[in-house]
Amino acid sequence: MLQALIIFVAQLIYVPVLTLRTITMVKGMKGKASALGTLEGVIYVGAIAIVFSDLSNYLNMAAYAIGFGVGLYIGQIIEQKLAIGYVSIEVNLMNKNEALTNRLREVGFSVSTGEVEGMNEAKRYRLDCTARRDREQEFIQIVSSYEPSAFIVSYEPRNFKGGYITKAMKKRKEKFLKSKEKSNATL
């Protein structure tokens, strides 16, 4: 029974680590991905060794499978809370809405606007924004409060070059490097 509990807990740790490793790998965070991969490997080998040590113990196998399923659920919750990365959001509106655009900019979203042509040459207005993923729902709530019938689409961009987001990322990187230099100088 103790082995089954160990296996279950190992899976509760292993699968969220696997989820985070996959995310960091996809986002190009090589160092974090490799560190998480090492931790993932250690946990996996330990848990699977216990399972394979006694293949007649179905409780251990069940603990492994159930722990994996529950671990996936926990991993998904963690991923949603961390919201690593950026999201590009497009909003199509029937009419130009300056109040909405101004409100989005007031709360710190970079918004580009433009007139587009819809079906049957209908004039529409489009808002484009790239923001941190943890602010996506805030953006959607603001748009929905001003334009309940707006068509909103979001997706994760893979690369950036130029623009508001790139400048902000460069400033954060420079600030990080300066603070790292100061901490190394004090050692």
Secondary structure, DSSP 8 states (H G I E B T S, - for coil): -HHHHHHHHHHHHHHHHHHHHHHHHHTT-HHHHHHHHHHHHHHHHHHHHHHHH-TT-HHHHHHHHHHHHHHHHHHHHHHHHH--SEEEEEEEESS--HHHHHHHHHTT--EEEEEEE-GGG-EEEEEEEEEEGGGHHHHHHHHHHH-TT-EEEEE--S---SHHHHHHHHHHHHHHHHHHHHHHHH-
